């Protein structure tokens, strides 16, 4: 009788602990997803990084390069700044919660 009780106790503790995170969610912590460092744009030996807004279209980038600077799109002129902002996003500290910091 005691072995059945202990086995049910262990089984229930295991069930509760396993149900905290589903098996398909993985074992990594929640946050930004992992990304590949090696880009698919360089698989043919192309060393020119394409802007994200070009959506992988090198013909569009070549066409924009042939335009004068005052006719080029804003996203293409500032592509280095946009890439830097994507790599290092600006973060803010959350505002303190006045309801959680009650000292009384």
C-alpha positions in Angstrom: 0.0 0.0 0.0 2.8 2.4 0.8 4.6 1.7 -2.4 1.5 2.6 -4.4 1.2 5.8 -2.4 4.8 6.8 -3.0 4.7 5.9 -6.7 1.5 8.0 -7.1 3.2 10.8 -5.2 6.3 10.7 -7.4 4.1 10.5 -10.5 2.0 13.5 -9.5 5.1 15.6 -8.7 6.6 14.7 -12.0 3.4 15.5 -13.8 3.1 18.9 -12.1 6.8 19.8 -12.8 6.6 18.7 -16.5 3.5 20.7 -17.1 5.2 24.0 -16.4 6.6 24.2 -19.9 5.3 22.2 -22.9 7.7 19.8 -24.5 7.5 21.5 -27.9 8.6 24.9 -26.5 12.2 23.6 -26.1 14.6 23.9 -23.3 16.0 27.4 -24.0 14.8 30.4 -22.0 12.2 32.7 -23.4 13.5 35.7 -25.3 14.9 36.4 -28.7 15.1 33.4 -31.0 18.5 32.0 -32.1 19.5 33.2 -35.5 22.0 31.8 -37.9 25.2 33.8 -38.1 26.0 32.6 -41.6 23.8 34.5 -44.1 22.2 32.8 -47.1 23.0 35.9 -49.2 26.7 34.9 -49.3 26.1 31.3 -50.5 27.2 32.3 -54.1 30.2 34.4 -53.0 28.3 37.7 -52.9 30.1 39.9 -50.3 27.8 42.9 -50.6 25.3 42.8 -47.8 21.8 43.6 -49.0 19.5 45.8 -46.9 16.6 44.1 -45.2 14.1 46.3 -47.0 15.4 45.1 -50.4 14.1 41.6 -49.5 17.0 39.8 -51.0 16.7 41.5 -54.5 20.2 42.3 -55.8 18.7 43.7 -59.0 16.8 46.3 -57.0 20.0 47.3 -55.1 21.9 47.7 -58.3 19.2 49.8 -59.8 19.1 52.0 -56.7 22.9 52.3 -56.8 22.7 53.8 -60.3 20.3 56.5 -59.1 21.6 59.9 -57.9 21.8 60.2 -54.1 18.9 62.7 -54.0 16.6 60.2 -55.8 17.5 57.2 -53.7 15.0 56.0 -51.1 15.4 57.0 -47.5 15.7 53.5 -46.3 18.6 52.8 -48.7 20.5 55.9 -47.8 20.3 55.1 -44.1 20.7 51.4 -44.4 23.8 51.2 -42.2 22.1 53.1 -39.4 19.0 50.9 -39.6 21.2 47.7 -39.5 22.9 49.1 -36.4 19.6 49.7 -34.7 18.4 46.2 -35.5 21.6 44.6 -34.1 21.5 46.8 -30.9 17.9 47.7 -30.1 17.3 50.5 -27.7 15.8 49.2 -24.4 14.0 51.1 -21.6 13.6 50.2 -18.0 10.0 49.5 -17.1 8.2 52.0 -15.0 7.8 51.1 -11.4 4.5 49.7 -10.4 3.0 51.8 -7.6 0.7 49.0 -6.6 3.5 46.5 -6.1 5.7 48.9 -4.0 3.2 49.5 -1.2 5.1 49.6 2.1 2.1 49.2 4.4 
